[in-house]
Each structure stands twice: as C-alpha cells, then as structure tokens.
C-alpha cells in the first residue's frame, strides 16, 4: 500500500505494535502497556476494564489474570476478546479483536516467578471479582497465605495468562483537523494472510 509509510510501515503488525509500545515507554507517565480489555457476558452485555499487557508474541498478545475473575469467566464463555492500547503522549492507539486461549504452562510459571513476592502472595490471597467483607479480611488472608506458602510460592492453578490471537488489528494516529490516519489489518482466520486497508477517520 503506497501511502502506508513512516510509523505505519512494515510487513508484520506485531512488530509495528512492539515498535509503538517501545516508543511510548519513555514518554507515557504511567503504565504504557495498559490496555482497556473488553469482554461480553452470557447475556451479551459488554464489560471493559484496564489490565496490563505483558507480552507481544510472534502472533499474539498476552495478559495475566485470576481465572476465576469476571473477565476470565467471560472470555472462557465467549472465546474472544478485544482491547485498545491508547497513548496520549504519542496521540496513537492500537485496537485488537481476536480469539482467546489460556497460557497456563511454562510461560505462565516463568512470568509468575518474575513478579514481586507481595504480588505473588496477593495472587493467592485474592478471590478476584468475588465479594469481600473488608480490607482487613483481605490482609488477614494474605497473612495466612504467607504462612502457608513462605517466600517462594508456586503459581496458583487458578492464575495464568490469556493469549489473544487477533483477527483484526487497527493502528490509529492523530491527524490535523481530525483527519486521522487509520490502517486496519484483517484476516479471515488465524492461518490466513493479512489484508491491509486504509480507513476513513
């Protein structure tokens, strides 16, 4: 596509996404890897919340969560999710829609082990999305978990990654007079070739 140059150039949308994220890291004041993750419940009612994107793989995006959380339950039910990365500092965003799968193997173990001890203990203690009597009750559970698991807690069986394999990726950059630049990468299924098209602002 002749006019797809500069920041939009390249044959690999994941490499473009990595490049944009790397550019945002020194400029975005907090959590440049924060994504607004959208899911849908069994009744079709949408849900959205902020989570942290932890890896851009060769053909997928990964974040980590408690599998009992509302987002994970909704993803399990639908088998798909969407998210947006938005950087005010760059005036850019990336939108993704795709199919999901769990990452509960070696990659999840490795990432869990890289987290701080308090974060690992917190993952064990929190029954994410379930009602909580008080903050004191949560802290008491953290203390109980600390006594039970010590300083080297293994990854909980109910905690791991969710991989999003996109069918659509859209790269958006701010333009003068709201004439923004938008390029959409689409494929029919995970094994198909990408089709790229410019969209109207």
N, C-alpha and C positions, 0 to 999 in steps of 0.2 A: 504494500500500500504506500504510494508515493509520499503522501503527506504525513506519514507516521514516523516522525524523526525526533531527535533530541531525547527528552525524558521518556518518550513512548517507544523508542527504537528497541529492536531485539526480536528474536525468534522464540523466546521462552518466557511465558508470562510469570513463572515463579522466580526467574532471575530478575525480571523487572521489579517484582514485588520486594525481593530481597534488597535490591538497589535503593528503592524508595525508602524502605524501613531503615537502612543504614544511613541514608541522608537525613532522616528525621531524628535519629538517636541523639546527636549532639545539639539539636535545635529545639526539640519538643521538651518542655519543662518537666513533665511527669508522664511516665508510662507510655513511651512512643509505640509500644506493642499492644496497647489496649484496643480491644475490638468490642463493638456493640453486636452481641450474638442474638440472633432471632431464631425462635423455635415456634412450634404450634402444638397446642394440646389436642386431646382426642376429640374435642368438640369443634376444632378448627379455630379456636381463639388464639391469636398470636401473643407472644411473650418476648421481651427483649431485656438484656442486662449486659453490663460490662464485665468482660473477663480478659485475661492476658494471653495473647498468642505466644506460644513458647517455641515453635519451630516452623520454618517454611522448608518442607522437604522437596525432593525432586518433583513430586506430582501431588502434593497435598499440604494442608495446614493443620497444625496440632495445638490443642489446648488441653489442660488437665482439670479434673473435677472429681467430686464425690459422685459415684454412680447412682446414689440414692437421691441426689438433688433433683429439683424440678426440671432443670434444663436437661439433665441426662435422661430422666424418665421420658420427657417429651421427645428427645432425639431418638431414643430407643424405639418409641412408638411410631414415629414418622419415618425414620431412616434418612432424614435430610435436615439441613440447617442452612442459615445464611448469616453473613456478618459484614460489617463495614469497618475499615480502618480509616480514621479521619485525622489529618494533621493540620491544625490551624496555622502552625509555623510555616508549612510548605504550601498551604492552600491546595491540598490534594487529598484524594480519598481513593480507596480500593474497595469495591463491592464484590462479594463472593457468594455464589449459591451452589450447593452441591450435595452429594451423598455422604453418609457418615459411616464410620466403623470404629470399634474400640481399639485402643492401643493399650493392652494390659500385659505386655510381655517385657522383654529386656529393656526396651527404650523407656518404658514407664518406670521400671525399677531404677534405672540409671538417673532419670530426672528426679525421682523422689529422693534418692540418696544425695543429690546435689543441693537440696533445699536446706535451709537452716533447721536446727534441731527443733526450735519452737514451732516452726511451720509444719514439720513432720508430726510432732505431737498433736498439734492443732487439727491436723487432718484426721487423726484417730479419734479425737475427742468430739468433733462437731458432727452432729447428725443433720447435715446441711438441708435446709428448707423445712425441717420439722419444727413444730412449736417449741419454744424454750421458756422455762419458768422464770429465769433471771440470769443476769450475767454471772452472779455468784455461783449458780448451778453449773454454768459452763466452765468456770475456773476450777471448781471442785472436780469436774470430770477430767480436766487437763492434769490436775494433780494426781488423780487416780491412774490415769494413763501413763504418766511419767514414772510412777512407782512400779507399774506393771511391765513397761517396755524399756525403761532405762534410757541410755543416751544413744542407742543405735536401733531405733525402731524400724522394722521392715515395712515395706509398702503395704497399706491395708488392702485386703482383697476387694473392698468396695470403692477403691480410689484408683484412677488411672487416666489415660488420655482418651481424647476423642479426635479422630482424624477426619477432616473434611476434604473430600476429593471433589474439586469443583467441576461443574458443567458450564458455569459462566463466571467470568472474571471481568470486571469493568474498571478501567483506570480513568480517573477524572482529575482534571487540573483546572484551576480557576482561570478565567479569561476576562479581558477587558469588556466592559459594558454587558456583563453576564453572558458573553459568548464563549462559554466554557468548551474545553476540549474533552471529548469522551471517546474512548475506544473500548469496544466490547469483544472479548474472546469467548467464543461459544463452541461446544462440541455436543454431539448427539448422545454419546456415552463415554465412559472413561477411556476406552481404547481408541476413540476416533481422533482424527486430526482437528486442530483448532481452526475455526473460521473467524476472521477478524473484520470488524466493520466499525466505521466511524458513526457515532450517533449525534443527533441534534442536541444542543444544550438543554 
